[in-house]
């Protein structure tokens, strides 16, 4: 079985070896060059190659000079630019706006290989070096910034990235259809803006097309938070490949025009995408620097689906991949697994079979592929829709088939399980096999919070649903004789959460003996409903006011409450309890979050008594909750 293929050219010498005296497209990426189907750079460049185009790769170029950009000479047709799998600002900064010291998408996992807002920087450099050459920007960074958007890092509303980048076109979403259609039009010498702009593409025009829905202008959303919230609502309403309309938003004297979202790929089309001849490795030139750490998470994992009908407010997937789930065939996935088994470092373990949500293998209902997702309804909130087809039969069959492949010892599920969908399945066969075969001691789930008010703004199910799931998980593990734990992901400081709701969550954790080692502050990233709430103080769905914790101190207090037993959080927790009028929770009772301060210990020094670290029970994760960045795992994973 053929496992390895040639990487696409990264140097002029590579072009010469292929006998090329010209090339068609330059593909620039903010990530290092990893030729694996979990990376948009790999899929789109290989797709262009399959269509007969000559593509050269320029990964993480040095923008301090023209040298890297002129490495191959001028491309014949144009330049494609992606900021990478993750928005460069999310990649560089924590939710507290502190600079990250690591970048798993760069050589050796070191930060500093790409500039802030790298899509803009790369595109402007291309314009400087190559003049009027066609430029197409895409990937997560461009896709989520295609309209005027709130930028958390500068605390301002920025205009569409297509203006700041000086790009000709912006490909949003996963990009396979739009990339090839744009490439073909450019090869024909046709300017797509003259009447043939593909779906899934944004461009700039002096007047909006006939029938376009006009959004509040950049100037309006910048000056009025009500206008910003209204624009967000319209953008979400039309984010559908079947019923969505053309959108136009004025910026000064020009408009950014968004064509409707690209239609979902059929199963056979998706299979062809994942049959592209990727090497499944990072480029060997990175070996001397320690390789690219990001490959370890996906090297022996399989993307089985894309899209998510969960529609969480804080998640960017709705605005990027969309709500309609598309799934690969069993044959396609099994072929990929068999290729993995021939890799020299394969040890018999498939680390994950999933997507944005592992247990989604079909659209929420049969109507979605004809009429699209419902405009003002969610498939799973406040309860699972009566029209939803709730079944794990296909996913269960797939996992069994993968497990039967020669050399495969174990098949794990590490991408998120949507527990409300799982518990709604009347057939618990999958649940039992999940616990029996596909959990390695811990199962990740995302209740996020327990407050009905906060969960409403998040678009997440109520605590009763989560508790029902926990009880069933415990029951099944007890019956099969296994000691396994749930790893609940939790979020602090989401819009709607006051200190009261944070204290309620802290009490729930205490009563259930859960002591999270790490929690995630809400991170306002472009392209989510929650970010619009954070900026405007309004819920775009209702235009009603919503409380937003914004000060550094309050966010620190909410976060500290979820880790009240940590000694270093004592002062913050105490301050939060006093401020919330809950000094009754400072003491020695069963509900108390902290003990009172003691003025002197046996040495006469000021000390504080802290809760001892005990054994954690109750179906949790023994207190260990892995670090999670919601912008990474929600909406940015497997981005194009």
N, C-alpha and C positions, 0 to 999 in steps of 0.2 A: 504493500500500500504506500502510495506517495504521500509523504508527510510534509516535506519542506519545499518551498518554492523560492524563487529569487525575490528579494526585497525590491521595491521600486527605487529608482535612482535617487541618491542623496548627494552625489557629487558629479562633477563634469566627467570624471573618469568612469563612473557608472554608466553614464550616457554613452560614452565611447565604446564600452564593452558591449553594449546592446546594438551598436552600429547606428546610433541616432545622430543625425546632424541638425536636428531641430526637435522641439517638443511642443505639445499643444497647451497643456495647463500646468501652472505652478500651484501646488497645494501647500499652504502655509498653516502651521498648527502651533498653538501655545503649549501643547503637550509634546513630550518626546515621541519619537516615532516607534509606536508599538503596533505591529501588524497582526492584530487580534480582533475578532469580530465584536468584542465589547467596546471597541473604540471607533468613533465615527470616522476618524481619519482613515482607518483601515478599510472600512466598508465602502465609503464614498470614492476613495482613490482606486480601489480594486474594481468598483462598479464602472468607473470611467475607463479603466484599462480594458475591461471586458467589452465595452462598447467600441473599442478600437482606438481610443485616444492615448497619446503618449503623456504620461504624468510624471513629474518630478516632485519630490518631497523636500520641503524646507521646514524643519521642525525647530522651534525655539530660536529663531534667528537673532543675531546681534544687531540691534537697531541703532547702534552708535555710529555706524558707517553704512555705505552702500554695498560693501563687499559680499556679504552673505546673499543679498537679494539679486546680485548679478552673477551668482555662482554658475548658473546654467545658461546665461544669456536671456534674451527676451522671449517669453512664451508666445506661441503663434496665435492663441485664441483668447486667453484670459487667465485670471488668478482667482482661486478659491481660498478663502480664509476662515479658519475656525479658531476660536479662543481655547478650545479644548473641551474635555468631558464636563468640566465644571467652570462656572463663571470665574474669571480670574480674580475678582475681588473677594469672592467667597473662598477661593483657593488660598488667597494671601492673608485674610484677616478673620479672626474669631468674631463671635457675636458681640464681644466686648470691644471690638475694633482694634484688638492687639495683633501685631504682626505674627504670623505663624512662622515657626522655624523649620518646618518641613514641607515638602511637596512630593507626594508619592508618584506624581506623574513626570518627575524630572530625574535626571541621572543621580544615583546615589541617594535619592529621596531628599535632596537639598533644595532649599528655596532660592529664589533669585534668578532663575533661568528665563523668566518672562516678565515683562513690565505690567504694572497695573493697567487695567482696561486694554489688554493686549490686542483685542480685535481692532480697536480704533488706532492704536499705535502702528500695528502692522499694515493696516489699510492705507493710512496716511503716508507711510514710507513707500508702499508700492506706487501710490499716486505720484509721489515725488520722483521715484526712480524710473517708472515706466510711462508716465504721462497719462494719456487717455485710454489706456488699456481697460477692457471690461473687468470689473471687480465684483465678485459675489461673496458676501459674508454669510456665515451660518454658524451652526453649533449652538450650544446652550446660551452662551453669552449674548449672541445676536438675537436668537429666537425670543428670549424673554424680555428684550429691551427694544422691541420693534415699534412700540408706541412711546409717547411721552410717559416717563416712569419716575417713580420716587426712587432716589438713590440714597440708600441708608448711610453710605460711607461719607458722602458730602452733605448729608441732610438737606437735600434739595431735589427739585423736580428737574430732570434732564430731558432734553428732546430725544426723539427717536435716534437710535444709534446709526441709522443709515445716513443721517446728516453729518454727525460728528466724524464718521469714518470716511466720508466721501465715496462710499461704495455705490455701484450702479444698481445692485440687486441684493436683497436679503432673503435667504432661504430659511423659512422657519419650520419647526417640527423636525421629523426624522430625516427628511431631505432626499430620499432615494429618487422619487419621481421628479421632483423639481430640479435636482442637480442634472439629471440626464436630459430633461427637456430643455433646460437653459443651455447646456453644452451643445446639444444638437442645433439649436437656433443660432448660437454663436458660430458654429461651424458652417452653417448655411449663409452666414453673413447678414443675418436678420437681426435687427434691434427688437427684442421682445416687447419693448414699450410701445411699439407701433401696432398694437392690436393683438398680440399673441402671447401675453404674459401668462405663464403656467400657474395653476393653483399652487398654494404653498409658498408664494413669492410676494415680497413687498418691493415697491419701487417709488420713485419720486416723480410727481407730475405737477404741472401748473394749474390744472383743473381736475376735479374728481370725475370718474366715469359715470355715465348715466345709470341711475338706480342705486348708486352707492349709499350706504348709511353714513351720515356725517357725524363724527365724534366731536365732542367739545375740543376746541383747538388747544395747542400747546400753551398758548398764552392764557387761555381760560383755566386749564387744569393747574397751571403754575400759580395763578393768583386766587383760585377758588377751590377749596377742598370739596365742596359739594359737586363742582364740575368734575373733579378728579374721580370721586366715587361714582358719579354717573357714567363717565367714560369707561371705568373698570367694569361696571355692570353690562354695558353694551358689548364690550370686547368679549366678555365671557358668554353672553347670550349668543353671539355669532361664531363662537369657537366650535364649529361643527362642520364636518365635511359634506353633509347632506343638506342641511337647511341653512347653513351659514351664508351670509351675504358679503359682498365687497364692502370694506370699510375704508374711510378716508379721514385723515386728521390733518388739519391745517397747521403749518409751522411757518409763521411769517407770510410770505406770498406763495409758498409752495405747499403741496400736500404729500404726506406719506400715504400710499395706497396699499392696502392689504387685500390680495386675492383670497378667495375662500380657502380653507384648510384642504390639503391634499386628501384624496380618498384613501381609505385604508388599503394596504397591500392585501391581495388575496393570499391564501395559504401557499399556493404554488409560487407566487412572486416572492413571498417572504422566504420560502425554502431556497429559491435561487440566490437571494441575497446571502444567506448563510452557507451556501455552497461555493462562494467565491474563494479563490486559492490563497488564503492568508497563511503566513508562516506560523502564526500563533505565538510569536516571540517578539521581544524588543530587538531593535537593530543591534547587531554585534558590536558596533562602534561604541556602545555604552558600557560594555563589559568592564573596561578599565576603570570606570568611575563607580562601579558597584551595581550596574544594571538599573532597571526601572521597577521600584517596589510594587507599583500598582498591578503588575502582571500576576503577582502571587494570589490576589483575591479572585481572579477570574480564569486563571490558567486551566484549571480543571473544573470549571463551571460551565453551565449551558444556559443560554438565553432561550427560553421556551415561548415567551410571549412578550408583547409590548402593549402599552396603553393601560389605563386603570379607571374603572367606573366608581372607585371609592370616593373621588372628588373631595378630598380633605381641603379645607380652606387654606392651610399653610403650605400646601404642596403645589409645585410648579408643573407637575406632570400633565394636569388638565390642559394647561396653556401651551404645552410643548408636544407631548405624545398624543394627547387627547383621551377621551373617555371610552372610546370603542376598542375593546381588546382584540388583538390579532394574534393568532397562535400558529406556530410551525407544526408541520406534520410529524408523526411519530418516526417515520422513515428518515426524515431530515435530521432529527435530533439523534436518533440511534446511529446514523452514519457519523455524526460529529463525535459521539462518545467512542465509537470504535476507533476513530483516528487518534483520540486521546490515549487509548490503551497501548498504542504503539510508540508513544513518546517515551524517551529513555528514563525520565524521572517520574513516570506515573507509578503510584504505589497502590492502586486499586480503589482509590476514593474519589467519588464525584462530589465536589464540595457544595454544589448548588444546582438546582434545576428550577428556574423561575424567571422573574422579571420584576417590574415595579411592585406587583403583588403575586407571590408565587402560586397561590391557588386559584387564580383567574386564568381559565383556558378558553374562554368564549365570551362573546358580548353578553351584557347583563340580560338582554332579552332579544327576541328575534326581530323586533321592530327596528332596532338600532341600525341595522345594515341597509334599511330602506328609508327610514324617516329621520335617522340620527337620534342622539340622546335627547331626552326631554329638556326643554328650555328652563323651566322653573322648578324642576324636581330633581332630587338625588336618588340614586338607585338603592342606597343602603341607609340613608338617614331621613327621618328619625328612626325608621325601621326598614327592613328589607322590603322593597317594592313587591306588591302582589304579582306583578308581571315578570319579575326576575326568575330566570331559570337557575335554580340553585342545585348544582350537581358537581361532584368531584370524581365522577366515574371515569372520565377521559384522563384526568391527571393521575388517578390511581393506576390505571392501566399503563400509562406511560412510565411511571416510576417502576412498576413491576418489570416492564420490558427492559428498561435500562439496567436494573439489578441483575437480569439474566444474561447480560452481555459477558462474554468470556473476559476474565481478568478483573472484572468489577466486583469489589468486595462489599462496598457500602455506598449508598446514595443518600446524601444529606440535603436538607432544605435550610438555607441560611438567609435567603431573601425573605421579606416579611410575609407572614400569614395573616390574612384578614379574618380575624376570629369571629366577627359577627356573621360573615358569610358562611364560615365553617359551621358555626353552631346552628345556623338556619337549615342546614342539610339534615333531613330526617333520617338519612342513612348514615350511621356512624362508622361504616367500614373504613373510610379514608382516615378518620380521626384515630381509629385504633391502629392502623398500619403506620400512620405518621408517628405515633408514640413508640411503636414497637421497633420500627426500622429506620426512621429518617431523622431522629433527634439524637444529638450527641450529648445527652445530659441536660442541655438547656435549649429552650425554644423561645425565640424572640417574638414578642408581640408588642403592639403599640396602643395601649389605652390612652396615653398622653396625659390624661387628667381624670378626675372623678367628679368635678363640679358640673351639674347640669347646665349652668350658665356658660361656663367656659367650653364645654363640649358642644353646645349649640353653635358657638362662634367657630369652633374648629370643624364642625360637620362630622363629629364622631359619635358613635352610639353611647348610650347611657351606661352607668356603672352596673346596672342590673344585668346587662348583656355580658359585660366582661366577667362579672362574678359567676354567671351561669357557665361561661367558658372555663373559668378556673376550676370550678367544682367538677366539671366533666373531665378536665385534664387530670385532676387528682384521682378521680374515680377510675379512669382507664389505666393509669399508671399503677394504681393499687392492684387492679385486677390482673395486670400482666407482670406484676412483681418487679417493677422498676422504680428507682428513686430518681426522678427527673424534675427539673424546675423551670418555671417561666421566668424569662428576662423581660420585665416590662419597661418599655421606653416611656419616659416622662418628660414633660416640657413645662418650664416655668415662664412666667411673664407674657403669656399669650394674651392678645386683646380680650378683654372681658374678665381677666383675673385680677381681683383686688387682693389685698393682704388676707382678707377673709377666706377667699377661695384657696389661696396658697396654704393657709393654716389648715383648712379642711383636708387638703391633700396630705399635708404633713401628719395629721392625726390618722388618716387612713393607713399611711405607711407604718406608723407606730403600732397601730392595732393589729396589723398583719405581719409584724416583725420583718418588714422590708427596709433595709438600710442601703439605699443606692450609693454607690461610690462615686458615680458621675451622673449628672443630669444635663439636659440641654436647654439653654435659654432660647426663647423664640428669636429667630434670625430673620429680619425683614429683607427678603430677597426679591428682586424684580419678578413680576408676573404672577403674584398670588393675591387672592382675596384678603388674606390676613395682613399682607403688607399694606394694602389699601386701607384696611381698618387702622393699622398702626399709624399711618401718616395722617389720615383724615379725621380719625375719631368717629367715623361713620361706618355702619355696615352697608356696603354697596347693594346688598340684596333687598334691604328695607329702607335705607336712608335714615335709619334711627341711630341715635348716639350710642357709642360703645366706650366703656372705660378702657384706657390704654396705659399700662405701666411704662413710663418712659425714662424716669430719672435713673441715673446710675445706682443711686442708693436703694431705691425701691426694688429694682431688678436684682440687686445683690441680696436684699433681704428675702425676696421670694425664692431665689435659688438656694440660699442658706437654709430656709425652712425645710426644704426637701432633704437636707443633710444635717438635720438638727443635732445629731449625735456627734458630729465632728467637733473637737475642741476649738479649732480655729474659727468656727462659725458661731460660737457662743454669744459674742457681743451683738452680732447682727440679728440672731434669733431673738435675743432678749429685747432689742430695740423694736423689732417687728411686733412682738407680743404686746409690749407696752403701747405702741402706736395704735394697734388694733383693739386695745381695750381687753386683751385676753391674758392678763397677768395671772388668771387662775390656772394657766398652763405652765407656770413656773412653780415647781414644788416637787413633791415626792409621790403624788397620786398616780394611778394607772394611766391617766390621760395626759400627764404633764410631759411637755416636750424637753424641758431642761430643768435642772435642779437649781435652787437658789445659790447665789455666790456665798462663799464662806470668807469671812474677813481674815482669818488666820489659820494656818495649818500648824503642825507640830514644831516647825522651825520659826513660826511667827511671821511667815511670808504670806502675802496675798495669793490666794489660789482660787480655782473654781473646781467644783466637783462635777464630773461628767458621767454620763451614762456609760456603764461598762459595755464593751463590745461582746455581745452574746452570740449564741448560735441562732441562725435565722431559719425559720421554718414556715410552714403555711403555703407551700407550693410556689415559693418564690425562687430567686436565683442565688440563694445564700448571700444576698446582699450585693452581688456583683452585677452592676449594670454597665455594659461597655459604653465607651464614649460614642456619642452619636451626634452628628451634625445634620439637622433635618434638611438643610439645603443640599447636602451631598446625597443622602440616601433617598430623599423624596424629590423627584422631579429632575435631578441631575444625573441619576444613575443611567448608564447606557445612553447618554445623550449623544446627539449628533453635532 
